[in-house]
Structure formats: C-alpha cells, structure tokens
Amino acid sequence: MIPFDFEYYRPDNVNDAVGLMQSLGAKKASIFCGGTEFITFARNNNIQAEAIIDIKGIPECHEFIDDGEQIVLGAALTLNEVIEAGCFPLLAETIRRIADHTSRNKITIGGHLNSRLIYREGMLPLLLSEAKLKIAGSDRERLISLGSSNRLQLEPGEMVTQIIIDKKYASLPFFHYKKTRCSKVGYPLVTIAAVKEQDKITAAFSGICSSPFRSKELESALNDDSLSPSARVEKSLEHLPAPVIEDFQGSAKYRKFILKNGLFLMIKDLEAAAK
C-alpha cells in the first residue's frame, strides 16, 4: 500500500502531458511510465509525489519503427517488447538480464533509463550507439545524444518520448558480460557491453562506479595494439572515471577482479569475431 495520496492523470498525447507538467506547477509531479520503481519506492516511503502523470496512453511513446536506417523505440515500450522486437541484439541481451520475465513485462525502457538506481544497464548499448533521446518540453521538442554522457539532461517540465538508434550498431560484433552476486538476473557486480567497429573496441560499464559510463581514455588503452591483451587491460583500469563502488553486493577489490577477467574475455572474443 502506498502511504500517501496523489492526483492521477493519464493524458493521451504529448502536448497534454507537457501541459499538465506546466499547469501542476509547484506540485511535486512524477512521470509514470512503467510504474514498478515508483510503486516499490513509494511503498517504502522512499519517494513522494503529489501528482502522477501516466504516459502509457500516449501513442508516440509506444511506437516501434525499424526502417533499415534507424530504430525508434517509444519510451513506454516494456523491456520484453524491446527484446521481442529483435532489432538490436546487444540491447536485447543486456536488458534480458536486468529482471525476470514477469518484471520485464512491467518495466519500460524509458522508465529504466530514468531510474533512481545507479545501474541502469540498458543505457550501455545506447551509450555505445550514441543513441538520441527525443525530449518533449513546454516550448520545444529536442534531441539529445547520449554519447559518453550517462545523464538524461532533462530540464524541468520535460519528458523522454522516444529513443532513436542508428541501425548500423545492431549488426556490429558485440560482447556482453554480467556477473551478479548469486543469480543470472539482478543487480550487477559488473556489466560490460561492447562492440567492435573498424577494428576498434568501444565499451560501456555498469556496477563498477556510481553510474553507467563509457570512457574514451579507457577505450584508447583497450585498443593499444602495441601492448599484450593483459597489459591493455591493466592500462585501461587506470582510466576508470570514478572510484569503484563497495556495497553489500561485493567489495571494490572483488569488483575490480571481475572487471579484469571480463575485459580480458572481451578482447579475446571481439578479436576472434573480427577474423
């Protein structure tokens, strides 16, 4: 049971949703996409909201388009809908390991990317593909590129409506590696997603630092062909963007050990795939 009252709105188009965010003004309003995280946090009194704007009724947020050049994913598509679309194998493999099948029927891709949890593993393939997020706001619609940034960069009164991915990334050789404390799904000790394009490896990570990341300096070390694979791994670890986290899932030392093993396997697998 949620221990507080709130107003509930379900607009049927983007303009109405944005208008509601504006009209609610000082009220503490939350965008409700899948709702799994909101309900969990609210039941534990770890989140408060005076109003909920449910965007699941907006057609644009349910769109799936694959025109051969771009993949467009509506923010309200569930993780299972994205997996079943079969349009981006690395993304499918990554989000399949986030939660069990039942939970994936409720968690949406947009809600996952905007999660309060630090892991947000579904962002990794989007960082690698430099995906664009379509953002709706009060006076404009804009696109932002994730690139190496792990932040959605939303301004007050804005919402993510769609994710746009260059189709070329869906056909690249890829590598996915995830280690959890005790099961195939769940919070990661380490997750690595990587692709190889034109003999260069690009990689993104979750579970290591306090947010998902991609590092150009780390990638440069991984692609230094003058070094042995083990030396490339050691050099890459010098370029972690933040301290390795330590919590009940695992120590920083253990996470770093798993990361080293994963990076070595990544180099081996992607170099073999390119031959």
Secondary structure, DSSP 4 states (H G I P E B T S, - for coil): --SS--EEE--SSHHHHHHHHHHHTTS-EEEESS-HHHHHHHHTT----SEEEE-TT-GGGG-EEE-SSEEEEETT-BHHHHHHHTS-HHHHHHHHTTS-HHHHTT-BHHHHHT-SSS--TTHHHHHHTT-EEEEE-SS-EEEEE-TT-----PPTT-EEEEEEEEGGGGGS-EEEEEEESSSSSSSEEEEEEEEEETTEEEEEEESSSSS-B--HHHHHHHT-TTS-HHHHHHHHGGG-SSPPP-BTTB-HHHHHHHHHHHHHHHHHHHHHHT-
